[in-house]
Amino acid sequence: MKQETLPRPWTAADTANTYFSRFLGACQVIARNRLALLGVVIVGTWLLTALLAPYIATHDAYEINIANRLKGPSADHWLGTDSLGRDTFSRLVFGARTAFQVAIGAVFLGAVFGIPIGAIAGFTGRWVDAILMRFMDAIIAFPGRLLAIALVASLGGGLFSLYIALGVNSIPSYARIVRGVVLSQKEKEYVEAARMTGESGLTILFFQVLPNCLSPLLVRLSLDFGHAILAESSLSFLGLGLPPPTASWGLMLKEVTPFLQLQPMAAFFPGLTISLIILGFNLLGDGLRDVFDPRQYQR
């Protein structure tokens, strides 16, 4: 008589292998999309630049040298100098650290408040959903840039003000995304099974339903990083962002604007840098959207 073999119990190693295989599959999807791969390269390059800024910069980013003001690119100053004689390349390098610092804080604030609001609204429903979503609609009713300008003007300049101004703008988008996914998931069989086992609503929501929201959230996160960097540059250009002499790409543009006729290259490189990083995050977002599309793995 043939002896039946019992299935091997699932182990932590099996879980690790599953996640590793999914990671390899995601890398293959991005590798097939050249534009997404370009986005990964651009974002990764600037992220490393921000982390290694003190070692990459060729000069002190805050050293003023009036004798060398508004110089063009040269062997000593690779991208020239600004209106105060500071090295443009070094300020771009340290500006990357400022841009990522602001973007991480703003996106984190928006996600921390937006995700629970959307999750509770979608899972609870009824009057709770109505109140929370009308509150989100009230925030969306204000133009994003105008609301950010008003918040920064009332709170004053600095990192904390930028975190709040840019984070508040992104709260409704996270709330609406999570609410939509939760509404589609809460009536499925696994949720009903969890209810029958006696699990609490919050446990079901945050440990079983919310993990299914990761795909659209990761795409939104990548896009919001680019939006936050662009918003910070815009506010700094208007004089409402970080105070001088902070190395900020928007502030660099503002400082050289009166001298464009004398040295147009002083504004070209900060503007090009902002355009590149926004392009990189948008391409990365498109790549992540392909990664989470199941049809990509059927090719």
C-alpha positions in Angstrom: 0.0 0.0 0.0 1.4 3.4 -1.1 2.1 5.7 1.9 0.8 9.2 1.5 3.2 12.0 2.2 1.9 14.9 4.3 2.5 18.4 2.9 5.6 20.1 4.4 4.6 23.0 6.8 5.2 26.5 5.6 8.3 28.0 7.0 9.9 31.5 7.3 12.4 30.5 4.5 9.4 29.8 2.2 8.1 33.3 2.9 11.5 34.8 2.2 11.8 32.9 -1.0 8.4 34.1 -2.1 9.2 37.8 -1.5 12.6 37.3 -3.2 10.9 35.8 -6.3 8.4 38.7 -6.4 11.3 41.2 -6.1 13.1 39.5 -9.0 9.9 39.6 -11.0 9.4 43.3 -10.3 13.0 43.9 -11.4 12.4 42.1 -14.6 9.3 44.2 -15.4 11.2 47.4 -14.8 14.2 46.1 -16.9 11.8 45.6 -19.8 10.6 49.2 -19.5 13.5 51.4 -20.5 11.8 54.6 -19.5 11.1 53.1 -16.0 14.7 52.0 -15.8 15.8 55.5 -16.7 13.6 56.8 -13.8 15.3 54.4 -11.4 18.7 55.6 -12.5 17.9 59.3 -12.2 16.2 58.9 -8.8 18.9 56.6 -7.5 21.7 58.9 -8.7 20.3 61.9 -7.0 19.5 59.9 -3.8 23.1 58.8 -3.6 24.2 62.4 -4.3 22.1 63.6 -1.4 23.5 60.9 1.0 27.1 61.5 -0.1 26.9 65.3 -0.6 29.9 66.2 1.7 32.1 63.8 -0.3 30.9 64.8 -3.8 30.9 68.6 -3.5 34.1 70.1 -4.8 33.8 73.4 -2.8 32.2 74.7 0.3 28.6 75.3 -0.8 28.2 78.3 1.4 31.6 80.0 0.8 31.1 83.5 -0.7 33.7 84.8 -3.1 32.7 88.0 -4.7 35.7 88.0 -7.0 34.4 84.9 -8.7 30.7 85.9 -9.0 28.7 84.8 -12.1 31.6 82.9 -13.7 30.9 80.3 -16.4 31.8 76.6 -16.2 35.5 76.1 -15.8 38.0 73.5 -14.6 37.8 75.0 -11.1 34.0 75.5 -11.0 32.5 72.8 -13.1 29.1 74.5 -13.5 30.2 78.0 -12.8 29.3 80.3 -9.8 26.3 82.2 -8.6 25.8 85.9 -7.9 27.8 85.6 -4.6 30.6 83.6 -6.1 29.5 80.3 -4.6 30.2 77.1 -6.5 27.0 76.0 -8.4 27.9 72.3 -8.6 28.4 72.1 -4.8 25.1 73.9 -4.1 23.3 71.6 -6.5 24.7 68.6 -4.6 23.7 69.9 -1.2 20.4 71.1 -2.7 19.6 67.4 -3.4 19.8 66.7 0.3 17.4 69.6 1.0 15.0 68.4 -1.7 14.9 64.8 -0.4 14.6 66.0 3.2 11.6 68.1 2.4 10.0 65.5 0.2 10.4 62.7 2.7 8.9 64.8 5.6 6.0 66.1 3.5 5.1 62.7 2.0 5.4 61.0 5.4 3.1 63.5 7.0 0.5 63.1 4.2 0.6 59.3 4.3 0.5 59.0 8.1 -2.7 61.1 8.3 -4.3 60.3 4.9 -4.1 56.4 5.1 -5.9 56.0 8.4 -8.6 58.5 7.5 -9.3 56.7 4.2 -9.2 53.3 5.8 -11.5 54.1 8.6 -13.9 56.0 6.3 -14.1 53.1 3.8 -14.3 50.3 6.4 -16.8 52.0 8.7 -19.1 53.6 6.2 -22.3 55.5 7.0 -22.0 58.8 8.8 -18.3 58.4 9.6 -17.5 58.0 5.9 -19.6 61.0 5.0 -18.0 63.3 7.6 -14.4 62.3 6.9 -14.8 62.5 3.1 -16.5 65.9 3.3 -13.6 67.1 5.3 -11.2 65.8 2.6 -13.3 67.6 0.0 -13.0 70.8 1.9 -9.2 70.6 1.7 -9.3 69.7 -2.0 -11.5 72.7 -2.7 -8.5 75.0 -2.0 -6.0 75.2 -4.9 -2.9 73.2 -3.8 -0.3 75.9 -4.3 -2.5 78.6 -2.9 -3.1 76.5 0.3 0.6 75.8 0.6 1.5 79.5 0.3 -1.1 80.5 2.9 0.1 77.9 5.4 3.8 78.8 4.9 3.0 82.5 5.2 1.1 82.0 8.4 3.5 79.5 10.0 6.7 81.2 8.8 9.6 79.7 6.8 11.6 76.6 7.7 11.4 72.8 7.3 8.5 72.4 9.8 6.3 74.8 7.9 7.1 73.1 4.6 6.3 69.7 6.0 2.9 70.9 7.1 2.1 73.0 4.0 3.0 70.2 1.6 1.8 67.3 3.7 -1.7 68.8 4.2 -2.0 69.0 0.5 -1.4 65.3 0.0 -3.6 64.0 2.8 -6.9 63.9 0.7 -5.2 61.9 -2.2 -4.1 59.2 0.2 -7.4 59.1 1.9 -9.4 58.7 -1.3 -7.1 56.0 -2.7 -7.2 53.9 0.4 -11.0 54.4 0.8 -11.6 53.1 -2.7 -9.5 50.0 -2.2 -11.0 49.3 1.2 -14.6 49.6 -0.2 -13.7 47.0 -2.8 -12.1 44.6 -0.3 -14.2 44.7 2.8 -17.0 42.6 1.3 -14.7 39.8 0.2 -14.6 36.3 1.6 -11.4 36.6 3.6 -12.9 39.6 5.5 -16.1 37.6 6.3 -14.0 34.7 7.5 -11.9 36.9 9.8 -15.1 38.3 11.3 -16.4 34.8 11.9 -13.3 33.9 13.8 -13.9 36.8 16.2 -11.2 39.2 15.1 -11.9 42.9 15.8 -12.7 45.3 13.1 -9.4 47.3 13.6 -7.4 44.1 13.4 -9.1 43.1 10.1 -8.7 46.5 8.7 -5.0 47.2 9.5 -3.6 43.7 9.2 -5.7 42.1 6.4 -7.4 44.8 4.3 -4.7 47.5 4.3 -1.9 45.3 2.8 -4.1 45.1 -0.3 -3.7 48.9 -0.7 0.0 48.8 -1.1 0.1 48.7 -4.9 -1.7 52.0 -5.6 -0.1 53.6 -2.5 3.5 52.9 -3.7 2.7 54.4 -7.1 1.2 57.5 -5.4 4.2 57.8 -3.1 6.7 57.9 -6.0 4.7 60.6 -7.7 4.2 62.6 -4.6 8.0 62.8 -4.0 8.3 64.6 -7.3 5.4 66.9 -6.5 6.8 67.8 -3.1 10.2 68.7 -4.6 8.6 70.8 -7.3 6.4 72.5 -4.7 9.3 73.2 -2.4 11.3 74.7 -5.3 8.3 76.9 -6.2 7.9 78.2 -2.7 11.6 78.8 -2.3 11.6 80.7 -5.6 8.8 82.9 -4.3 10.7 83.5 -1.1 8.4 81.4 1.1 10.5 78.3 1.4 13.8 77.8 3.2 15.7 80.9 4.2 19.0 81.9 2.7 21.8 80.7 2.5 20.2 77.2 2.5 21.2 75.2 -0.6 17.8 74.9 -2.3 17.3 74.5 -6.0 14.3 76.9 -6.0 16.3 79.4 -4.0 19.2 79.1 -6.4 16.9 80.1 -9.2 15.5 83.1 -7.3 19.0 84.4 -6.4 20.3 84.4 -10.0 17.1 85.7 -11.7 18.2 89.4 -11.7 21.4 88.4 -13.4 20.1 86.3 -16.2 21.4 88.7 -18.9 24.9 88.6 -17.4 25.1 84.8 -16.9 22.2 82.7 -18.1 24.0 79.4 -17.2 23.6 80.2 -13.5 19.9 79.5 -13.8 20.1 76.8 -16.4 21.7 74.1 -14.2 19.3 74.4 -11.2 16.3 74.5 -13.6 17.6 71.4 -15.5 18.2 69.6 -12.2 14.6 70.2 -11.0 13.3 69.0 -14.4 15.4 65.8 -14.3 14.3 64.8 -10.8 10.6 65.4 -11.5 11.0 63.3 -14.7 12.8 60.6 -12.8 10.0 60.2 -10.2 7.3 60.3 -12.9 9.0 57.5 -14.9 9.5 55.6 -11.7 5.8 55.9 -10.9 5.0 54.5 -14.3 7.4 51.6 -13.8 5.8 50.8 -10.4 2.4 50.8 -12.0 3.6 48.2 -14.5 5.1 46.2 -11.7 1.8 45.9 -9.9 -0.1 45.1 -13.1 -0.7 41.3 -13.1 -0.8 41.2 -16.9 2.9 42.1 -17.0 3.8 38.7 -15.6 1.8 36.8 -18.2 4.1 37.8 -21.1 
